[in-house]
């Protein structure tokens, strides 16, 4: 906790400090470069300066999708009377940190729901955005970035892994139906491993079909 307190706070959202480790800057620059390069494919015929400008705007949208998802968890946490203590940003996915995890299963589930609601609404807005804009334009490309970012994050609701929302909701749902925490953890790990095997088998199948 002492080390966390020494990390700079970017801003406060819903009474929760949002802190940033140095790796966040590296991630943002990498995302900017990637979106600038992808712009040549999705929106051809422009100057590098224009691609860099639109790529920068796209990086901002990507951050709004990712950081917004994490911040939205603070809303569910406060509704559950089990507030979040810190949102920690870095080169990897944002971390939502709680010093008190001794809360009922319902509170754990509500803590995990705010982010998926935000990303689901963001995905819906993105789909409308793509519908009303013309393909091959900067505005449409930005809509693609927003839609893909929110859609990818929203998918975490359906992935049974301990570190994502779907795994947390599944675990505490099982506990609320009578499983012990250890039993629920085992189920989540088994389902996560099964999903990994299925995805690996599917990838091998498509590679064989493509060869």
N, C-alpha and C positions, 0 to 999 in steps of 0.2 A: 504494500500500500504506500509506503514511503517513497519508493521509486516512481509510482504513478503520480504522486503529488508533485514531483519535480518536473514532470512533462508539461510543456506549455499548453495553456488552454486557448483554443481558437475562438470559441464562443460558448455561450450557455443556451441550451434549449430546454424548455419545460423544467427549469430549475436543475438541469443536469449538465455538468461541464463536458464539453466535447474537446478532447485533447488530441494532439497530433505528434507522432514520432517523426524523426527525420526522414524515414523511408517514404512518407506520404509524398514529399516533393519529387522523389525519384519515380514513383508510380504515376504521378500526374504528368510528368514530362514524357515518360514512356507512352502513356495513353495518348497524349497530344501528338507525338510522332506517329503512332500507329494510325490514328484517325486522319492525320494529314495525308499519309500514304494511301490509305483506303479511299480517300476522296477522289483520287485520280481514276479509280476503277468505277466508283458509284456515281461520279459527277465529272465526266471527262471534259477536256478542252479548256481548262482554266489555267491561270498562272500559279506558280508555287506559293506566291504571297497570299492569294485567295484561298488556296487549299490550307495553308497554315492558319489563316484567320478562322475559317469554318471548322478546322480540326480543333482549334482552341475552344470554340463555342461548344463543339461536341464533347470535349473533355469536361467542360463545366456541366453539361447535361448528364454525362455519365456519373459525375460526382454527386449531383443532385439525386440521381436514382439510388446510388449506393449509400451515401450518408443520410439521405432522407429516410431510407428504409430503417437504418439503425436508430435515427432520432424518433421515428414513429413508434418504436418499441417503448419509448418512455411514456407514451400516452396510455397504452395498455397496462403498463406497470403501475402507473398512478391510479388508474381505474381499479386495479386489483389491490390497492393499498399496500403495494410492495415495490416502492420506487427504485429506479435504476440509480446507480451511484456515478458511473462514468461511461461515456462513449469514447473508445480509444481507436484512433485512426492510425494507419501505417501503410506499408507497402502491400500488406495482405488485406483480407476482408476486415471490415470494422468489427471491433469487439464491444459487446454490451456487457458491462461488469456490474455485478451485484455483490456487495459485501455480506448481505444477509440472504442466504439461500434456504433458510429454515422456514419455508412458507408452504401453505397447502398446495396440492396438485392444481387446483383451479387457478391459483395465483401464477404458478409457473406457466400454465397454458395461456392465460391472459397476457402475461409478459411477452409471449412469443407471437401473439396475433397482430399486434400493431403494425409490424413491418410488412407482413404479407398483405394486409389491407391496403397499405400505402402503395405497394408494388402492383397489386391487382388493379387499383384505380389508375395508376400510372400506365399500366399496359393498355387499359381501356382507352385512355386519352391518346396514347400512341397509335392505336389502331384507327381511331377517328382522324388523327393527324395525317396518317398515311393515305387515308381515303380521300381527304379533301385537298391534297397537294399533288403536284405533277412529278412523276418519276423523272430522274435525271437532273433535278434542280437541287440547289443548296438546302432549301427548306425541307424538301423531301428527305435528303440525306440526313439532316439533323433529326427528323422524325424517326428515321430508321435506327439511329443511335439510341434515342430515348426509348423506343419500343423494345429493341433487343435487350437493352440494359435492364429495364423493368421486367421483361418477360423472363430473362435468365434468372434474375433474383427471385421472382415469384415462384419459379419451379422448385425452389428450395422447400416450399411447403409440402411438396409431394415426395421428397427424398428422405428416406429413413436413416439419416446419419446423425450421430450425437451432437455434432457441432452446428447443425443448421436447424431452422425452425421446425421442419417436419419431424425430425428425430426427437426434439424436445416435446412437441405436442403429443407424439405417439407414446413416448415414455411416460409422461405424467397422466395421459389418458388411461394407459394400462394400470398405473398405480391407483387411479381413482376408481377403477373397476375391480380392485382387490389384489393385484399383483404387488409383490414387494419391489422396492427400488432396484435391488440386485436382479430380480427376475426380469423386470422391464428393461434394464440395461442390456441383458443378454438377448432379449427379443430384438431390440433395436440393432444390436451388432450383427445378429444373424441375418436380419432383413437387409441391412446395409451390405453385408458380404454377398448375399444372394443377388442383390441388384448389381454389384460390381461384376460378378460372374456372368450375369445375363448380358450386361453391356459389353463385356470383353468378348463373349461368344458372338454377339451381334456384329461387333467390329470385325472380327475374324471372318465371319460369313460374308460381309460386304466386300472385304479385301479379296477373298477368294473369288467372288463373283466378278469383281472388277478386273482381275488378272487374266 
